[in-house]
Amino acid sequence: MNLKKIVSGFAIVIAATLAFTACNQNSSSTKNVGIVTEIDSVSYAIGVDVAMSIKQMGFEEINPEAIGKAFNDVFNDVPVLITKENAQPIIMAYIEKVKKVQAEKSEKETAEFFATNAKKEGIITTESGLQYRIINEGSGAIPEATDKVKVYYKGTLIDGTEFDGTKDGNPANFTVNGVIKGWTEALQLMPAGSKWQLFIPPGLAYGANPPRGSNIPPNSVLLFDLELLEVEPAK
């Protein structure tokens, strides 16, 4: 039995209860819930996992009372207001609606960011929309798409949140065309020994599908401090 699949299933079923418009439960009653028994712990743990899953699915608003009613109805064998068969279409329709709104908002914010950033001193904008600033210009070889490179880097969101990076003494190694498009383009412009700051639009990064488990929201602008240490030509 796969516990992850069970909990994920809970998240999907519970998300369907967002379609409810009213419930007689008093939300203040949750303030008195304690974690005393093993069942209390398991129940609360499932609740945390479910809540995080729902939040990651893009639900910005939620009705906790409706969720409570759904749980009570199912576990007390009360006829549910929305059947399991009808739940999936409701969930998917809402998710698509949320994604569309978020995509439109992100597109507007991205356009505004790059338009403003382009006016700053030292910013270079390429035809693809990639922007970069040269911090230090090296004099070494410029890698080609199939070359391997050794780099130091730090990646942040536009709000300053760091989502990835290397540590001193432990650079990253990879093939130039094996990374996101923004990096592939930038690296083929950088002489070894250079340090650049990159501003990568979503279309040249992860778009609407960031790596699972990362703290990169969909359609994010990514900023990188990138230092190209060495180039190893393809054999």
C-alpha positions as a Python dict, from the first residue, in 0.01 Angstrom:
ca = {
    (1, 'M'): (0, 0, 0),
    (2, 'N'): (147, 336, -108),
    (3, 'L'): (89, 595, 167),
    (4, 'K'): (190, 880, -63),
    (5, 'K'): (-77, 782, -312),
    (6, 'I'): (-334, 755, -32),
    (7, 'V'): (-254, 1100, 103),
    (8, 'S'): (-244, 1243, -249),
    (9, 'G'): (-585, 1090, -305),
    (10, 'F'): (-710, 1259, 10),
    (11, 'A'): (-588, 1591, -130),
    (12, 'I'): (-782, 1545, -453),
    (13, 'V'): (-1103, 1442, -278),
    (14, 'I'): (-1082, 1721, -25),
    (15, 'A'): (-1012, 1979, -293),
    (16, 'A'): (-1349, 1895, -446),
    (17, 'T'): (-1524, 2026, -136),
    (18, 'L'): (-1425, 2377, -240),
    (19, 'A'): (-1740, 2369, -451),
    (20, 'F'): (-1956, 2387, -137),
    (21, 'T'): (-2099, 2727, -52),
    (22, 'A'): (-2209, 2680, 308),
    (23, 'C'): (-2155, 2472, 618),
    (24, 'N'): (-2290, 2490, 971),
    (25, 'Q'): (-1967, 2393, 1145),
    (26, 'N'): (-1799, 2649, 1364),
    (27, 'S'): (-1439, 2704, 1249),
    (28, 'S'): (-1340, 2826, 1595),
    (29, 'S'): (-1383, 2468, 1721),
    (30, 'T'): (-1054, 2375, 1556),
    (31, 'K'): (-872, 2587, 1813),
    (32, 'N'): (-950, 2322, 2074),
    (33, 'V'): (-805, 2029, 1879),
    (34, 'G'): (-512, 1869, 2062),
    (35, 'I'): (-240, 1624, 1959),
    (36, 'V'): (-262, 1361, 2234),
    (37, 'T'): (-304, 1016, 2081),
    (38, 'E'): (-136, 842, 1789),
    (39, 'I'): (-454, 889, 1585),
    (40, 'D'): (-443, 1262, 1665),
    (41, 'S'): (-89, 1278, 1529),
    (42, 'V'): (-167, 1079, 1216),
    (43, 'S'): (-482, 1282, 1152),
    (44, 'Y'): (-302, 1613, 1191),
    (45, 'A'): (-11, 1493, 975),
    (46, 'I'): (-254, 1401, 699),
    (47, 'G'): (-416, 1742, 736),
    (48, 'V'): (-80, 1918, 697),
    (49, 'D'): (8, 1713, 389),
    (50, 'V'): (-335, 1770, 237),
    (51, 'A'): (-328, 2144, 303),
    (52, 'M'): (17, 2180, 147),
    (53, 'S'): (-86, 1971, -154),
    (54, 'I'): (-393, 2186, -209),
    (55, 'K'): (-191, 2505, -176),
    (56, 'Q'): (63, 2380, -429),
    (57, 'M'): (-219, 2298, -668),
    (58, 'G'): (-292, 2671, -686),
    (59, 'F'): (-590, 2710, -453),
    (60, 'E'): (-554, 3060, -307),
    (61, 'E'): (-892, 3049, -133),
    (62, 'I'): (-1038, 2761, 62),
    (63, 'N'): (-1339, 2682, 282),
    (64, 'P'): (-1213, 2483, 586),
    (65, 'E'): (-1568, 2429, 709),
    (66, 'A'): (-1659, 2259, 381),
    (67, 'I'): (-1356, 2036, 413),
    (68, 'G'): (-1464, 1943, 764),
    (69, 'K'): (-1814, 1860, 642),
    (70, 'A'): (-1675, 1641, 363),
    (71, 'F'): (-1468, 1444, 612),
    (72, 'N'): (-1762, 1403, 848),
    (73, 'D'): (-1996, 1295, 568),
    (74, 'V'): (-1754, 1036, 431),
    (75, 'F'): (-1649, 888, 765),
    (76, 'N'): (-2006, 886, 900),
    (77, 'D'): (-2146, 733, 578),
    (78, 'V'): (-2365, 1035, 510),
    (79, 'P'): (-2455, 1085, 140),
    (80, 'V'): (-2203, 1329, -5),
    (81, 'L'): (-2311, 1644, -186),
    (82, 'I'): (-2062, 1582, -466),
    (83, 'T'): (-1985, 1228, -576),
    (84, 'K'): (-1634, 1101, -637),
    (85, 'E'): (-1714, 1067, -1009),
    (86, 'N'): (-1816, 1434, -1031),
    (87, 'A'): (-1528, 1561, -820),
    (88, 'Q'): (-1251, 1537, -1077),
    (89, 'P'): (-1414, 1763, -1342),
    (90, 'I'): (-1486, 2025, -1076),
    (91, 'I'): (-1129, 2017, -950),
    (92, 'M'): (-971, 2028, -1296),
    (93, 'A'): (-1194, 2312, -1413),
    (94, 'Y'): (-1100, 2520, -1111),
    (95, 'I'): (-730, 2440, -1143),
    (96, 'E'): (-735, 2548, -1509),
    (97, 'K'): (-911, 2868, -1409),
    (98, 'V'): (-651, 2940, -1140),
    (99, 'K'): (-364, 2859, -1376),
    (100, 'K'): (-501, 3097, -1638),
    (101, 'V'): (-534, 3382, -1388),
    (102, 'Q'): (-188, 3316, -1247),
    (103, 'A'): (-34, 3295, -1595),
    (104, 'E'): (-188, 3628, -1698),
    (105, 'K'): (-67, 3790, -1377),
    (106, 'S'): (280, 3642, -1416),
    (107, 'E'): (303, 3751, -1781),
    (108, 'K'): (221, 4109, -1687),
    (109, 'E'): (466, 4114, -1395),
    (110, 'T'): (740, 3959, -1611),
    (111, 'A'): (693, 4217, -1886),
    (112, 'E'): (706, 4501, -1632),
    (113, 'F'): (1016, 4358, -1465),
    (114, 'F'): (1217, 4323, -1787),
    (115, 'A'): (1105, 4660, -1921),
    (116, 'T'): (1224, 4830, -1602),
    (117, 'N'): (1539, 4620, -1575),
    (118, 'A'): (1639, 4698, -1935),
    (119, 'K'): (1675, 5065, -1841),
    (120, 'K'): (1930, 4995, -1569),
    (121, 'E'): (2299, 5064, -1625),
    (122, 'G'): (2497, 4778, -1775),
    (123, 'I'): (2200, 4560, -1868),
    (124, 'I'): (2223, 4387, -2206),
    (125, 'T'): (1911, 4236, -2363),
    (126, 'T'): (1935, 3963, -2626),
    (127, 'E'): (1687, 3888, -2903),
    (128, 'S'): (1539, 3600, -2700),
    (129, 'G'): (1459, 3825, -2405),
    (130, 'L'): (1749, 3711, -2188),
    (131, 'Q'): (1910, 3995, -1994),
    (132, 'Y'): (2253, 3998, -1836),
    (133, 'R'): (2504, 4226, -1669),
    (134, 'I'): (2878, 4165, -1693),
    (135, 'I'): (3037, 4175, -1350),
    (136, 'N'): (3379, 4051, -1459),
    (137, 'E'): (3482, 3974, -1817),
    (138, 'G'): (3717, 3679, -1856),
    (139, 'S'): (3959, 3614, -2138),
    (140, 'G'): (3929, 3236, -2174),
    (141, 'A'): (3754, 3015, -2422),
    (142, 'I'): (3386, 3064, -2503),
    (143, 'P'): (3203, 2729, -2478),
    (144, 'E'): (2995, 2573, -2752),
    (145, 'A'): (2665, 2394, -2694),
    (146, 'T'): (2818, 2047, -2661),
    (147, 'D'): (3112, 2151, -2441),
    (148, 'K'): (3125, 2076, -2071),
    (149, 'V'): (3172, 2359, -1824),
    (150, 'K'): (3258, 2407, -1460),
    (151, 'V'): (3074, 2691, -1284),
    (152, 'Y'): (2984, 2853, -956),
    (153, 'Y'): (2633, 2992, -936),
    (154, 'K'): (2357, 3120, -710),
    (155, 'G'): (1994, 3129, -817),
    (156, 'T'): (1731, 3358, -668),
    (157, 'L'): (1378, 3473, -738),
    (158, 'I'): (1309, 3842, -795),
    (159, 'D'): (1210, 3877, -428),
    (160, 'G'): (1555, 3758, -323),
    (161, 'T'): (1456, 3402, -226),
    (162, 'E'): (1751, 3169, -297),
    (163, 'F'): (1643, 2840, -454),
    (164, 'D'): (1971, 2682, -559),
    (165, 'G'): (2345, 2732, -572),
    (166, 'T'): (2693, 2590, -539),
    (167, 'K'): (2930, 2609, -246),
    (168, 'D'): (3292, 2724, -245),
    (169, 'G'): (3517, 2440, -347),
    (170, 'N'): (3233, 2242, -501),
    (171, 'P'): (3150, 2384, -846),
    (172, 'A'): (2886, 2236, -1075),
    (173, 'N'): (2979, 2046, -1392),
    (174, 'F'): (2747, 1997, -1688),
    (175, 'T'): (2708, 2015, -2065),
    (176, 'V'): (2610, 2358, -2197),
    (177, 'N'): (2304, 2233, -2385),
    (178, 'G'): (2189, 2021, -2090),
    (179, 'V'): (2048, 2306, -1883),
    (180, 'I'): (1770, 2564, -1913),
    (181, 'K'): (1764, 2768, -2234),
    (182, 'G'): (1868, 3091, -2062),
    (183, 'W'): (2186, 2930, -1933),
    (184, 'T'): (2263, 2761, -2263),
    (185, 'E'): (2239, 3095, -2441),
    (186, 'A'): (2437, 3291, -2184),
    (187, 'L'): (2718, 3040, -2154),
    (188, 'Q'): (2779, 3050, -2530),
    (189, 'L'): (2847, 3421, -2494),
    (190, 'M'): (3072, 3401, -2186),
    (191, 'P'): (3451, 3371, -2198),
    (192, 'A'): (3591, 3146, -1926),
    (193, 'G'): (3684, 3350, -1620),
    (194, 'S'): (3373, 3567, -1653),
    (195, 'K'): (3116, 3638, -1388),
    (196, 'W'): (2776, 3757, -1507),
    (197, 'Q'): (2439, 3829, -1353),
    (198, 'L'): (2158, 3669, -1553),
    (199, 'F'): (1792, 3769, -1566),
    (200, 'I'): (1600, 3481, -1724),
    (201, 'P'): (1233, 3504, -1828),
    (202, 'P'): (1006, 3202, -1764),
    (203, 'G'): (1012, 3098, -2129),
    (204, 'L'): (1389, 3048, -2108),
    (205, 'A'): (1370, 2883, -1766),
    (206, 'Y'): (1108, 2639, -1634),
    (207, 'G'): (790, 2811, -1749),
    (208, 'A'): (480, 2669, -1586),
    (209, 'N'): (656, 2346, -1482),
    (210, 'P'): (933, 2411, -1227),
    (211, 'P'): (1121, 2111, -1085),
    (212, 'R'): (912, 1907, -843),
    (213, 'G'): (1012, 1977, -485),
    (214, 'S'): (1175, 2310, -564),
    (215, 'N'): (1058, 2640, -418),
    (216, 'I'): (1032, 2796, -765),
    (217, 'P'): (673, 2904, -838),
    (218, 'P'): (537, 2845, -1190),
    (219, 'N'): (624, 3112, -1449),
    (220, 'S'): (901, 3262, -1238),
    (221, 'V'): (1170, 3504, -1349),
    (222, 'L'): (1503, 3356, -1238),
    (223, 'L'): (1814, 3553, -1143),
    (224, 'F'): (2157, 3392, -1139),
    (225, 'D'): (2504, 3498, -1038),
    (226, 'L'): (2704, 3279, -1276),
    (227, 'E'): (3081, 3238, -1282),
    (228, 'L'): (3233, 3033, -1564),
    (229, 'L'): (3548, 2866, -1434),
    (230, 'E'): (3653, 2620, -1703),
    (231, 'V'): (3553, 2493, -2045),
    (232, 'E'): (3613, 2134, -2153),
    (233, 'P'): (3568, 2103, -2532),
    (234, 'A'): (3350, 1818, -2653),
    (235, 'K'): (3546, 1517, -2775),
}
